[in-house]
Amino acid sequence: MSAILTPTPPIADPAQAALAALARAGLRAAEDARRANTYMVVAEDGEVQHISPHDYLLMRQEQATLPEAQNGTTSH
């Protein structure tokens, strides 16, 4: 899982930098939960959920493919 934590170039926009830092923190939390053989506690839409690190990483991968569709951009 550490291969996911690749270095990223500095981000000029503070809001984007904060989002990137939160994303890295989530990956580190998933790695720690995997090592401890425990679930992660996450809040989504105001609801607290207990999910496995594996499921969390799958969810992150799915979300990573969505921004292109959410922005309304298409590849031609």
N, C-alpha and C positions, 0 to 999 in steps of 0.2 A: 504494500500500500504506500510505502514511502516514495515510490516512483511517481506518484501523483503529485507530490509536493515539489514541483520543479520551480526553480527561481523565476521570478517575474521581474520585468523592468519596472522602475519607479513610475508611479502614476501621478500626473500633475494635478488632477482634480481631486480635492480632499474627499468628496463624497464617494467617488469611485475607489479611492484608496481605502476608505473605511469598509466598503463592501468587499473588496478583495481580501482585506484582513479578516473579516468575519468568515469568508469562505475558507480561508486557510485554517482558521480556528476550528471550523466544523470538521475539516479533514483530519486535523490532529486529534480532535475528540473521538472521531470514529476509530482512529488507529489505537488510541488508549483503551477504548471500550473493547476492541477486538482482543487486545493483549490481556485485558482483565476478564475476558469471557463474560461480558455483561451487556445489558441493553443500554441504549442511549435514551435520554429523556429530552424530547423536543416539543416545542409548541408550534402548532400550525393552525392558523385561523382561530386563535384563542383557545385551542384544545390541546391539552397535554397528552403526549403519546409516548409509549415505550417501544422503540424499534431496534432491531438488530443493526450493528454497524454495516453488515452486508446490504441490508435493505436500504439503509441511509445512503450508501454509496451508489446503489442502483437508482435511487430517486434523484440523486444529484446528477448522474449521467443523463437521465431522461430530461431533467430541467435544462441541462447544458445544450441540448439540441432544440429546445423550444424557442429561445430568443429570436431566431431567424423567422419563425412562423408568427410569433407575437408581434414583431415589428412590421409585419405585412410585406416583408421583402421576399422576393422569389428569385431563384437562380434561373437564368435563361441562357 
